[in-house]
């Protein structure tokens, strides 16, 4: 297969500016069942994912609920989008109630042939700043795949953990997380669509939600440390109503391994570096 030329789309840039609103932060806290940060408090790690999404009207969305392609990113022939993983560097905390700038840049677009057809791998760079100082630097990896039924395979066994928290996801949790992150992807809340169109047996838990939970539990288990970087990747879907575990272990004083697993094995894994 000859790969298409996507060079014209590289370095495309979007810029957003917004206040990390106290009321919206309170809604995220309620969704995650966490205490709500107040004005000028530090925003918990990865809660910035609930801000700076492009405000596109429903008419501008594709069949799957994601924004239609062809402007910021190239048209991709009705492929389904998945958030595959990424890397986040926490330079300094974002503060609640402060005007924040976000810049998104297209870093890389690579087309490959997979077992289910053509796959398009997209890497986006994000920078979040307050008062002219960079606070969070992020690399986000997306995969666009042909609309074929997912392969729900057995995962690898999890390792022995230093900490572990059980989560039983519900449709309400998924709906509310979609709402606070302005995520229209229908696999998370639309049962007829996710089962009849995309071939999943039930609603799919958000990868970013599990990553947020996973880093949150690592932070609680290591309250004396501050997170410098978090690298994570999804391994397979987590489907309702199955419960999952948030686990991890320290490798040394500055590094930890974290993962999400269920009765069928690993779902997501990552590494954490501390300052």
C-alpha positions in Angstrom: 0.0 0.0 0.0 1.3 3.4 -1.0 1.0 5.9 1.9 -0.8 9.2 1.1 1.1 12.5 1.4 -0.1 14.4 4.5 2.6 16.9 4.5 0.2 19.8 3.9 -1.5 19.1 7.2 1.6 19.1 9.3 2.2 22.1 11.6 -1.5 23.0 11.4 -2.3 24.9 14.6 -5.3 25.7 16.8 -5.2 28.2 19.6 -7.7 28.5 22.5 -8.0 30.8 25.5 -10.3 30.3 28.5 -10.5 30.7 32.2 -10.3 27.4 34.1 -13.7 28.0 35.5 -14.5 27.2 39.2 -18.0 26.0 38.4 -16.8 23.6 35.6 -14.0 22.3 37.9 -16.7 21.6 40.5 -18.6 19.5 37.9 -15.5 17.5 37.1 -15.0 16.9 40.8 -18.5 15.7 41.2 -18.1 13.4 38.2 -14.9 11.9 39.7 -16.2 11.9 43.2 -13.3 14.1 44.4 -13.2 17.3 46.5 -13.7 20.4 44.4 -10.7 22.7 44.1 -11.4 26.4 44.9 -10.3 29.6 43.3 -6.5 29.7 42.8 -6.1 26.1 43.9 -4.0 23.7 41.8 -5.9 21.9 39.1 -5.5 18.1 39.7 -3.4 16.2 37.2 -5.2 15.6 33.8 -8.3 17.6 34.7 -7.2 20.0 31.9 -8.6 17.4 29.5 -12.0 18.8 30.4 -11.1 22.2 28.9 -10.2 23.6 25.4 -12.2 21.2 23.3 -13.2 22.8 20.0 -16.8 24.1 20.4 -18.4 22.6 17.2 -22.1 22.5 16.6 -23.8 19.2 16.1 -24.0 19.8 12.4 -20.2 19.8 12.3 -19.9 16.3 13.8 -19.4 13.0 12.0 -21.4 9.8 12.4 -19.5 8.7 15.4 -19.9 12.0 17.3 -16.4 13.3 16.7 -15.8 16.6 14.7 -15.8 16.1 11.0 -12.4 16.0 9.4 -11.0 18.0 6.5 -10.0 21.3 8.1 -7.5 21.0 11.0 -6.9 17.3 10.2 -7.2 15.7 6.7 -10.4 13.9 5.6 -10.1 10.2 6.5 -12.9 8.3 4.7 -15.3 7.8 7.7 -12.6 6.2 9.9 -13.4 5.7 13.6 -11.2 7.7 16.0 -9.6 6.2 19.2 -7.4 8.0 21.8 -4.5 5.6 21.9 -2.2 7.2 24.5 0.3 9.9 25.0 2.8 11.7 27.2 2.2 14.6 29.6 4.8 16.7 31.3 3.7 18.8 34.3 6.1 21.7 34.4 4.1 23.6 37.0 0.5 23.3 38.2 -2.4 25.0 36.4 -4.4 27.2 38.7 -8.2 27.3 39.0 -9.8 30.6 38.0 -6.8 31.8 35.9 -6.9 32.7 32.2 -5.2 29.9 30.3 -3.8 29.5 26.7 -3.8 26.2 24.8 -2.0 25.7 21.5 -2.5 22.5 19.5 -0.1 21.5 16.7 -0.2 18.6 14.2 3.1 16.9 14.7 2.9 13.7 12.7 0.4 11.8 10.5 1.4 8.3 9.4 -0.8 5.8 7.5 -0.2 2.0 8.0 -2.0 -1.2 7.0 -3.3 -3.2 9.9 -5.2 -6.5 10.1 -8.5 -4.6 10.0 -7.6 -2.3 7.1 -6.0 1.1 6.9 -4.9 2.8 10.1 -4.0 6.5 10.4 -1.8 7.5 13.4 -1.9 11.1 14.3 0.3 12.8 16.9 -0.8 16.2 18.3 1.3 18.5 20.5 -0.4 20.6 23.2 1.0 23.4 25.3 -1.0 25.0 28.2 0.2 28.3 29.6 -0.8 30.7 32.3 0.6 34.2 32.8 3.0 33.6 29.9 4.6 30.5 31.6 4.2 27.0 30.3 2.5 24.7 32.7 1.7 21.5 30.9 3.2 20.1 27.7 1.5 17.1 26.1 1.8 14.7 23.2 -1.5 13.0 22.3 -1.7 10.0 20.1 -4.8 9.3 18.1 -5.6 6.3 15.8 -8.2 6.4 13.0 -9.3 2.9 11.9 -11.7 1.4 9.4 -15.2 0.9 10.9 -14.8 -2.8 11.6 -15.8 -4.8 14.8 -13.3 -4.5 17.6 -11.1 -7.4 18.6 -12.0 -8.1 22.3 -9.0 -10.3 23.2 -7.6 -11.5 26.5 -5.0 -9.1 28.0 -1.7 -9.8 29.7 -1.7 -10.5 33.4 -1.1 -7.7 35.8 1.9 -7.5 38.1 1.9 -7.5 41.8 0.8 -4.0 42.9 1.8 -1.7 45.8 -1.6 0.0 45.7 -5.0 -1.0 44.2 -8.4 0.6 43.9 -11.6 -1.0 42.5 -13.9 0.9 40.2 -17.3 -0.2 38.9 -18.2 2.1 36.0 -21.8 3.0 35.3 -23.6 4.6 32.3 -24.1 7.7 34.4 -20.4 8.0 35.0 -19.6 7.7 31.3 -22.3 10.1 30.4 -21.2 12.7 32.9 -17.5 12.4 31.9 -18.5 12.8 28.2 -20.4 15.9 29.3 -17.7 17.6 31.3 -15.1 16.9 28.5 -17.5 18.0 25.7 -16.8 14.6 24.1 -19.5 13.6 21.6 -18.1 10.2 20.8 -21.1 8.0 20.8 -19.5 4.7 21.9 -19.5 6.1 25.5 -23.2 6.9 25.9 -25.3 5.7 22.9 -26.0 2.0 23.4 -27.9 1.3 20.1 -25.0 3.0 18.2 -22.1 1.3 20.0 -23.6 -2.2 19.7 -25.3 -2.0 16.2 -22.8 0.2 14.4 -19.4 -0.3 16.0 -19.9 -3.9 17.2 -19.1 -3.5 20.9 -21.1 -5.6 23.4 -21.9 -2.5 25.6 -20.7 1.0 26.2 -17.0 1.7 26.2 -15.2 3.4 29.1 -13.2 6.4 28.1 -9.4 5.9 27.9 -8.7 9.4 29.3 -11.1 8.7 32.2 -9.2 5.5 33.1 -5.9 7.4 32.7 -7.1 10.2 35.0 -8.2 7.7 37.6 -5.0 5.8 37.4 -2.7 8.8 37.9 -5.0 10.1 40.6 -4.6 6.8 42.6 -0.8 6.9 42.1 -0.8 10.5 43.4 -2.8 9.5 46.5 -0.5 6.5 47.2 2.6 8.7 46.9 1.4 11.9 48.5 4.9 13.1 49.3 5.8 13.2 45.6 5.0 15.5 42.7 4.4 14.1 39.2 6.8 15.3 36.5 5.8 13.1 33.5 3.1 10.5 32.8 3.3 8.2 29.8 0.4 5.9 29.0 -1.2 3.8 26.3 -4.4 1.9 25.8 -4.1 -1.9 25.2 -7.8 -2.9 24.7 -11.3 -1.6 25.4 -12.9 -1.6 28.8 -16.6 -2.5 28.4 -19.5 -1.9 30.8 -20.5 -3.3 33.2 -17.2 -5.0 34.0 -15.3 -3.6 37.0 -11.7 -2.6 36.8 -8.7 -2.0 39.1 -6.4 1.0 39.3 -3.0 -0.3 40.3 0.7 0.5 40.4 4.0 0.0 42.1 7.1 2.1 42.8 10.2 1.2 40.9 12.4 3.6 42.8 12.1 7.0 44.5 11.5 8.8 41.2 9.6 6.2 39.1 6.5 4.1 39.2 4.6 1.8 36.9 0.8 2.1 36.8 -1.9 0.2 35.0 -5.6 -0.5 34.7 -6.8 -4.2 34.6 -9.9 -6.3 34.9 -10.6 -10.0 35.2 -9.3 -10.5 31.6 -6.0 -8.8 32.1 -4.4 -5.4 31.4 -6.5 -2.7 29.8 -4.1 0.3 30.0 -0.6 0.8 31.3 1.8 3.7 31.9 4.8 5.1 33.7 5.1 7.9 36.1 8.2 10.0 36.8 8.4 12.2 40.0 10.3 15.3 40.6 
